[in-house]
Amino acid sequence: MSWTVPLADVRVEESDVEAVLDVMRSGWMTMGPRTSAFEDALAGWIGTPHAVAVSSGTAGLHLACRAAGVGPGDEVIVPANTFVSSASTPRLCGAEAVLCDVEAPERPNLDLADVERRITARTKAVIAVHFAGYPADVVAVRKLCDERGIVLIEDSAQAIGAAIDADGRRAGTIGHLGCFSFFSKNQLCVGEGGAVTSADEELAKHVRLLRSHAMTSGTWDRHRGHEASYDVVEIGFNYRMDEARAALGASRLPRLHDEIAGRRAVARGYRERLADLPGLELTWDAAAVERSSHFAFLVLLRDRAARDAFRDALRERGVQTTWYPALHAFTEYAPASAWGSLPNAEAASERHCALPMASSLTDLDLDLVAEAARAALA
């Protein structure tokens, strides 16, 4: 189907194409100097001492769990409203993912009080998700984790550039580890790719080791004659980022400020057009808009039937939408409901709809979406 207003819109500039072509011309494709340069630029942009580029956001979460020492017999607390990799990666380490509730349907980030209720002697880590680009209260979560000797991992896959507090600290800088995704719908897009951040040198060093088979030297080091061979010191993975994606990321990174500013303007435009529309509720508030980096713009309908009818009506007018099921709605995670009801997460999942979000959306696009929404709810 050809959408009049698609859910996401990726714009590639000629400088991006040239950056990738330069990699092709260089003859060095795998992790090397461009990856290192991208890591340095990314760490500076986010405001963290260490950034480790990896093959995906999921790879980053897996490495963060491994570096945090998550293993068999451990529990990792994860909000029920998130993408599946937030819960699957602790399980890949042999741990159990314990789902927690969110604050409210209109604020679907993890609920600190429910996190505290679910901590046990087996709790090794908390994965705090900045859902849809809106920052969770990770300062309070970090305080709780430090008091209990628990590792905090920030899942910032949807939230690069989100402002945590008035001091300007960004998502991925509060936890012991932060994880990012550069998937095609994300604010910084390279197709596939991700990164792990940390202020802890040892944690960052461990992530670097594990991303390339736990080898003590890389191919680029040996190519330059810096190392003659290598040792393998534990079980690692092939989670390397290739040079083309690193070059593309480095080319797009200087435009990230403008990308986020554009998305914030779109969010403001939606709020102006959709405010007080009967049958529709906005998520978060106007102040949160200025702190979010806006992976998605979520609205709430009365219930699932109303939400599905709303989506169908927008589809008929060429407006693409989506929604994100709570984890325990999936077959694989249905047993997690044994932990008890998660009423806010379930209501958020049943009622929300994600509208198109891209910095390139025009006033005409927003008018079209708003008109479709009004017609759907008339």
Secondary structure, 3 states (H helix, E strand, C coil): CCCCECCCCCCCCHHHHHHHHHHHHHCCCCCCHHHHHHHHHHHHHHCCCEEEEECCHHHHHHHHHHHCCCCCCCEEEEECCCCCHHHHHHHHCCCEEEEECEEECCEEEECHHHHHHHCCCCEEEEEEECHHHCCCCHHHHHHHHHHHCCEEEEECCCCCCCECCCCCCECCCCCCEEEEECECCCCCCCECCEEEEECCHHHHHHHHHHCECCECCCHHHHHCCCCCCCCECCCCCECCCCHHHHHHHHHHHHHHHHHHHHHHHHHHHHHHHHCCCCCCEECCCHHHHCCCCCCCEEEECCCHHHHHHHHHHHHHCCECCECCCCHHHCHHHHHHHHHCCCHHHHHHHHHEEEECCCCCCCHHHHHHHHHHHHHHHC
